[in-house]
Structure formats: C-alpha cells, structure tokens
Amino acid sequence: LTDLPDRLLAAELVREQVFLQTHEEVPYAATVETESWQERADGSVRIDATIYVARPGHKAIVIGEGGARVREIGARARAALAALLERPVHLFLNVKERAGWDEERARLRAIGLDDQQ
C-alpha cells in the first residue's frame, strides 16, 4: 500500500484533511505530529495526534465553531486510515499553537520532513 511508516502516514492523512477542510485559510501554517500509536487487543489501533499551527487565529480556524471543523477533520482522516490499514482506528486530535514550528530541526526530523543529518 505505502512505504511510509504508520506514524508518518497517520500524520500525513490528518494534515491532508486540515488542508482540505480549511482550504486557503491555513495554507502551509500547520503540521501534524503523531504523539502515540497503540495497538489494541481487539485488533484496532489508537492514534493520538497533535495539529500544530503558527498563530492563534489559525488554531481557531482549525477547531471551528464548537469544535465542528476539527471533528470533521478527524472523521475523514479516521475513515481514510481505517481503509488503508484495514482495521478500526480510534483517532484523537489536539490543536496547539506553536510559533516557529517550521524552524525546529528536531521536530521536522521527528515528523519525517528533514532528511539532513
């Protein structure tokens, strides 16, 4: 199906939904990091991911009124992950503001976006 490690795949599918759901409101000012990945006894997987944005206004846009947008992002990413992994997925999302996230080499390396040693 894919060569991406599962944690990176989860982050990328959530990030894709952030872009699709926010259109041009949060162009490239967001990234996603998979915080935890737990295989469960019932064969499902629990994924905790954080959406990082650069500004408070972007955080409000991603969350949406009453949390509606982040719920929709989660629902669509969960469906895509379940289809790719061929098993149930429990996806939990947090949205955090982190100014300068795109300049942190260690964070970029952790999410697979920095290939320099």
Residue frames as a rotation matrix with the C-alpha (Angstrom) as fourth column:
LEU 1
0.560 0.829 0.000 0.00
0.829 -0.560 0.000 0.00
0.000 0.000 -1.000 0.00
THR 2
0.863 -0.290 0.414 2.62
-0.219 -0.953 -0.211 2.53
0.456 0.092 -0.885 1.05
ASP 3
0.085 -0.923 -0.376 6.25
0.546 0.359 -0.757 2.79
0.833 -0.141 0.534 2.10
LEU 4
-0.131 -0.117 0.984 5.54
-0.515 -0.841 -0.168 5.41
0.847 -0.529 0.050 4.76
PRO 5
-0.918 -0.121 -0.377 5.87
0.262 0.527 -0.808 4.31
0.296 -0.841 -0.453 8.39
ASP 6
-0.133 0.974 -0.184 2.44
0.877 0.202 0.436 4.08
0.462 -0.104 -0.881 10.02
ARG 7
0.018 0.118 -0.993 3.00
0.783 -0.619 -0.059 7.06
-0.621 -0.777 -0.103 12.34
LEU 8
-0.803 -0.364 -0.472 4.02
0.000 -0.792 0.611 9.30
-0.596 0.491 0.636 9.43
LEU 9
-0.779 0.591 0.211 1.12
0.419 0.240 0.876 8.01
0.467 0.770 -0.434 7.33
ALA 10
0.063 0.825 -0.561 -1.33
0.998 -0.049 0.040 8.93
0.005 -0.563 -0.827 10.10
ALA 11
-0.207 -0.219 -0.954 0.15
0.413 -0.903 0.118 12.42
-0.887 -0.369 0.277 10.40
GLU 12
-0.967 -0.223 -0.120 0.05
-0.016 -0.420 0.907 12.99
-0.253 0.880 0.403 6.64
LEU 13
-0.513 0.847 0.142 -3.58
0.684 0.303 0.664 11.88
0.519 0.438 -0.734 6.32
VAL 14
0.224 0.542 -0.810 -4.61
0.886 -0.460 -0.063 14.23
-0.407 -0.703 -0.583 9.13
ARG 15
-0.481 -0.494 -0.724 -2.58
0.170 -0.863 0.476 17.05
-0.860 0.106 0.499 7.55
GLU 16
-0.923 0.205 0.325 -4.26
0.337 0.027 0.941 16.41
0.184 0.978 -0.094 4.20
GLN 17
-0.008 0.993 -0.114 -7.65
0.935 0.048 0.352 16.83
0.356 -0.104 -0.929 5.84
VAL 18
-0.013 -0.071 -0.997 -6.53
0.603 -0.796 0.049 20.04
-0.798 -0.601 0.053 7.57
PHE 19
-0.868 -0.378 -0.323 -5.70
-0.019 -0.623 0.782 21.48
-0.497 0.685 0.533 4.15
LEU 20
-0.747 0.628 0.217 -8.89
0.466 0.261 0.845 20.18
0.474 0.733 -0.488 2.52
GLN 21
0.108 0.860 -0.499 -11.14
0.982 -0.014 0.188 21.40
0.154 -0.510 -0.846 5.34
THR 22
0.181 -0.081 -0.980 -9.52
0.507 -0.846 0.163 24.81
-0.843 -0.526 -0.112 5.85
HIS 23
0.808 0.127 0.576 -8.96
0.589 -0.229 -0.775 25.49
0.033 0.965 -0.260 2.15
GLU 24
0.096 -0.821 0.563 -6.71
0.530 -0.437 -0.727 28.54
0.843 0.368 0.393 1.90
GLU 25
0.823 0.299 0.483 -7.35
-0.198 -0.646 0.737 29.82
0.533 -0.702 -0.473 5.43
VAL 26
0.599 -0.682 0.419 -4.41
-0.437 0.161 0.885 27.87
-0.671 -0.713 -0.202 6.91
PRO 27
0.716 -0.186 -0.673 -2.29
-0.655 0.157 -0.739 27.39
0.243 0.970 -0.010 3.77
TYR 28
0.309 -0.672 -0.673 1.02
0.191 0.737 -0.648 25.93
0.932 0.072 0.356 4.94
ALA 29
-0.263 -0.371 0.890 0.96
-0.698 -0.564 -0.442 27.10
0.666 -0.737 -0.111 8.53
ALA 30
0.528 0.463 0.712 0.06
-0.823 0.484 0.296 23.72
-0.208 -0.742 0.637 10.01
THR 31
-0.420 -0.574 -0.703 1.75
-0.609 0.752 -0.251 20.41
0.673 0.323 -0.665 10.59
VAL 32
0.714 0.676 0.180 0.73
-0.624 0.498 0.603 17.22
0.318 -0.543 0.778 12.36
GLU 33
-0.515 -0.857 -0.006 2.72
-0.727 0.440 -0.527 15.02
0.454 -0.268 -0.850 14.71
THR 34
0.449 0.588 -0.673 1.63
-0.105 0.782 0.614 11.54
0.887 -0.205 0.413 15.76
GLU 35
0.066 -0.383 0.921 2.12
-0.937 -0.340 -0.075 11.58
0.342 -0.859 -0.382 19.53
SER 36
-0.506 -0.222 0.834 1.25
-0.584 0.800 -0.141 7.94
-0.635 -0.558 -0.534 20.21
TRP 37
-0.047 0.411 -0.911 0.30
-0.826 0.497 0.266 4.78
0.562 0.764 0.316 18.35
GLN 38
-0.537 -0.091 0.839 -1.13
-0.708 0.589 -0.390 1.91
-0.459 -0.803 -0.381 20.40
GLU 39
-0.581 0.337 -0.741 -2.05
-0.335 0.730 0.595 -1.49
0.742 0.594 -0.311 19.04
ARG 40
-0.186 0.607 0.773 -5.13
-0.977 -0.027 -0.213 -2.73
-0.108 -0.795 0.597 20.90
ALA 41
-0.710 -0.115 0.694 -6.04
-0.273 0.955 -0.120 -6.29
-0.649 -0.275 -0.709 21.84
ASP 42
0.255 0.914 0.316 -9.17
0.109 0.297 -0.949 -6.16
-0.961 0.276 -0.024 19.65
GLY 43
-0.043 -0.370 0.928 -7.03
0.938 0.306 0.165 -5.52
-0.345 0.877 0.334 16.55
SER 44
0.828 0.349 0.440 -7.80
0.481 -0.844 -0.236 -1.82
0.289 0.407 -0.867 16.35
VAL 45
-0.337 -0.941 -0.038 -5.30
0.876 -0.299 -0.379 0.98
0.345 -0.161 0.925 16.78
ARG 46
0.752 0.459 -0.474 -5.49
0.611 -0.756 0.237 4.12
-0.249 -0.468 -0.848 18.92
ILE 47
-0.213 -0.785 0.582 -3.71
0.882 -0.411 -0.231 7.15
0.421 0.464 0.780 17.48
ASP 48
0.597 0.267 -0.757 -3.17
0.581 -0.794 0.178 10.43
-0.554 -0.546 -0.629 19.32
ALA 49
-0.170 -0.621 0.765 -2.07
0.951 -0.306 -0.037 13.26
0.257 0.722 0.642 17.04
THR 50
0.119 0.125 -0.985 -1.44
0.510 -0.859 -0.047 16.96
-0.852 -0.497 -0.166 17.50
ILE 51
0.425 0.059 0.903 -2.09
0.832 -0.419 -0.364 19.57
0.357 0.906 -0.227 14.84
TYR 52
-0.159 -0.558 -0.815 0.42
0.722 -0.628 0.289 22.42
-0.673 -0.542 0.503 15.28
VAL 53
0.587 0.343 0.734 -0.40
0.740 -0.595 -0.314 25.85
0.329 0.727 -0.603 13.91
ALA 54
-0.406 -0.892 0.198 1.71
0.771 -0.450 -0.451 29.01
0.491 -0.030 0.870 13.87
ARG 55
-0.865 0.118 0.488 -0.85
-0.229 -0.958 -0.174 31.58
0.447 -0.263 0.855 15.08
PRO 56
-0.786 0.608 0.111 -3.84
0.007 0.188 -0.982 31.79
-0.618 -0.771 -0.153 17.44
GLY 57
-0.093 0.779 -0.620 -6.12
-0.852 -0.385 -0.355 32.73
-0.515 0.495 0.699 14.54
HIS 58
-0.384 -0.120 -0.915 -5.17
-0.720 0.660 0.215 29.52
0.578 0.741 -0.340 12.74
LYS 59
-0.999 0.028 -0.035 -5.98
0.045 0.739 -0.672 27.48
0.007 -0.673 -0.740 15.85
ALA 60
-0.404 0.908 -0.108 -9.50
-0.341 -0.259 -0.904 28.93
-0.849 -0.329 0.414 15.92
ILE 61
-0.014 0.363 -0.932 -9.95
-1.000 -0.027 0.004 28.16
-0.023 0.931 0.363 12.21
VAL 62
-0.680 -0.316 -0.661 -8.82
-0.406 0.914 -0.019 24.54
0.610 0.255 -0.750 12.60
ILE 63
-0.929 0.368 0.037 -11.03
0.143 0.450 -0.882 23.95
-0.341 -0.814 -0.471 15.64
GLY 64
-0.651 0.722 0.236 -14.05
0.201 -0.136 0.970 25.64
0.732 0.679 -0.056 14.08
GLU 65
-0.305 0.639 0.706 -17.24
-0.808 -0.566 0.164 26.75
0.505 -0.521 0.689 15.76
GLY 66
0.510 0.536 0.673 -17.95
-0.844 0.465 0.268 24.46
-0.169 -0.705 0.689 18.69
GLY 67
-0.281 -0.739 0.612 -15.19
-0.500 0.657 0.564 22.10
-0.819 -0.148 -0.554 17.50
ALA 68
0.690 0.704 0.166 -17.09
-0.224 0.426 -0.876 21.22
-0.688 0.568 0.452 14.32
ARG 69
0.664 -0.449 -0.598 -14.17
-0.698 -0.087 -0.711 21.55
0.267 0.889 -0.371 11.93
VAL 70
-0.432 -0.872 0.232 -11.66
-0.900 0.401 -0.169 19.52
0.054 -0.282 -0.958 13.96
ARG 71
-0.068 0.493 0.867 -14.31
-0.361 0.798 -0.482 16.80
-0.930 -0.346 0.124 14.39
GLU 72
0.893 0.410 -0.185 -14.80
-0.288 0.204 -0.936 16.69
-0.346 0.889 0.300 10.61
ILE 73
0.188 -0.917 -0.351 -11.03
-0.915 -0.034 -0.402 16.59
0.357 0.397 -0.846 10.06
GLY 74
-0.531 -0.398 0.748 -10.82
-0.737 0.653 -0.176 13.68
-0.419 -0.644 -0.640 12.50
ALA 75
0.333 0.760 0.559 -13.76
-0.284 0.646 -0.709 11.79
-0.899 0.077 0.431 10.99
ARG 76
0.897 0.011 -0.442 -12.39
-0.441 0.071 -0.895 11.98
0.022 0.997 0.069 7.45
ALA 77
-0.091 -0.992 -0.090 -8.81
-0.924 0.118 -0.365 11.15
0.372 0.050 -0.927 8.46
ARG 78
-0.321 0.056 0.945 -10.08
-0.647 0.716 -0.262 8.25
-0.692 -0.696 -0.193 10.60
ALA 79
0.718 0.662 0.215 -12.03
-0.255 0.537 -0.804 6.83
-0.648 0.523 0.555 7.65
ALA 80
0.665 -0.540 -0.517 -9.01
-0.630 -0.032 -0.776 7.11
0.402 0.841 -0.361 5.34
LEU 81
-0.366 -0.839 0.402 -6.71
-0.926 0.285 -0.247 5.48
0.093 -0.463 -0.881 7.90
ALA 82
-0.006 0.452 0.892 -9.15
-0.498 0.772 -0.395 2.64
-0.867 -0.446 0.220 8.59
ALA 83
0.916 0.361 -0.175 -9.43
-0.308 0.353 -0.884 1.94
-0.257 0.863 0.434 4.87
LEU 84
0.361 -0.864 -0.351 -5.64
-0.727 -0.026 -0.686 1.92
0.584 0.503 -0.638 4.36
LEU 85
-0.556 -0.626 0.547 -4.85
-0.830 0.378 -0.410 -0.08
0.049 -0.682 -0.730 7.50
GLU 86
-0.209 0.613 -0.762 -7.84
-0.330 0.689 0.645 -2.38
0.921 0.386 0.058 7.01
ARG 87
-0.370 0.177 -0.912 -8.81
0.827 0.510 -0.237 -2.24
0.423 -0.842 -0.335 10.68
PRO 88
0.709 0.705 0.024 -10.69
0.601 -0.622 0.502 0.04
0.368 -0.341 -0.865 13.07
VAL 89
-0.481 -0.839 0.255 -8.94
0.604 -0.528 -0.597 3.27
0.636 -0.133 0.760 14.04
HIS 90
0.639 0.532 -0.556 -9.55
0.768 -0.471 0.433 5.40
-0.032 -0.704 -0.710 17.13
LEU 91
-0.268 -0.734 0.624 -8.13
0.752 -0.564 -0.341 8.83
0.602 0.378 0.704 16.28
PHE 92
0.601 0.370 -0.708 -7.82
0.757 -0.549 0.355 11.58
-0.257 -0.749 -0.610 18.88
LEU 93
0.023 -0.546 0.837 -6.76
0.730 -0.563 -0.388 15.07
0.683 0.620 0.386 17.78
ASN 94
0.332 -0.014 -0.943 -5.42
0.701 -0.665 0.257 18.07
-0.631 -0.746 -0.211 19.69
VAL 95
0.504 -0.199 0.841 -4.77
0.607 -0.611 -0.508 21.50
0.615 0.766 -0.187 18.20
LYS 96
0.452 -0.444 -0.774 -1.91
0.693 -0.371 0.618 23.56
-0.562 -0.815 0.141 19.62
GLU 97
0.963 -0.237 0.130 -0.32
-0.118 -0.801 -0.587 26.85
0.243 0.550 -0.799 18.71
ARG 98
0.463 -0.885 -0.053 3.44
0.574 0.253 0.779 26.65
-0.676 -0.391 0.625 18.34
ALA 99
0.913 -0.168 -0.371 5.07
-0.347 -0.797 -0.494 29.69
-0.213 0.580 -0.787 16.78
GLY 100
0.115 -0.952 -0.285 8.16
-0.989 -0.136 0.057 28.80
-0.093 0.275 -0.957 14.78
TRP 101
0.506 0.115 0.855 7.36
-0.267 0.963 0.029 25.07
-0.820 -0.243 0.518 14.50
ASP 102
0.986 -0.059 0.155 8.64
0.166 0.328 -0.930 25.13
0.004 0.943 0.333 10.93
GLU 103
0.466 -0.867 0.175 12.09
-0.616 -0.460 -0.639 26.24
0.635 0.190 -0.749 12.12
GLU 104
0.322 -0.309 0.895 12.66
-0.834 0.355 0.422 23.47
-0.448 -0.882 -0.143 14.67
ARG 105
-0.230 -0.520 -0.823 15.01
-0.874 0.483 -0.061 20.96
0.429 0.705 -0.565 13.05
ALA 106
-0.951 -0.148 0.273 14.44
-0.271 0.825 -0.495 18.24
-0.152 -0.545 -0.825 15.68
ARG 107
-0.146 0.974 0.174 10.65
-0.267 0.130 -0.955 18.46
-0.953 -0.186 0.241 15.29
LEU 108
0.360 0.241 -0.901 10.90
-0.917 -0.085 -0.389 18.39
-0.170 0.967 0.190 11.50
ARG 109
-0.613 -0.647 -0.453 13.15
-0.693 0.716 -0.085 15.34
0.379 0.262 -0.888 11.70
ALA 110
-0.812 0.329 0.483 10.70
-0.194 0.628 -0.754 13.60
-0.551 -0.706 -0.445 14.07
ILE 111
0.230 0.973 0.016 7.81
-0.244 0.074 -0.967 14.04
-0.942 0.219 0.255 11.65
GLY 112
0.121 -0.256 0.959 9.88
0.688 0.718 0.104 12.95
-0.716 0.647 0.263 8.66
LEU 113
0.928 0.318 0.192 10.30
0.358 -0.632 -0.687 16.32
-0.097 0.707 -0.701 6.94
ASP 114
0.596 -0.796 -0.107 14.03
-0.783 -0.605 0.142 16.84
-0.178 -0.001 -0.984 7.48
ASP 115
0.974 -0.224 -0.042 16.42
0.200 0.927 -0.316 14.50
0.110 0.299 0.948 5.71
GLN 116
0.298 -0.911 0.285 19.64
-0.356 -0.383 -0.852 16.33
0.886 0.152 -0.438 6.64
GLN 117
0.486 -0.210 -0.849 21.85
0.707 0.666 0.240 14.79
0.515 -0.716 0.472 9.31
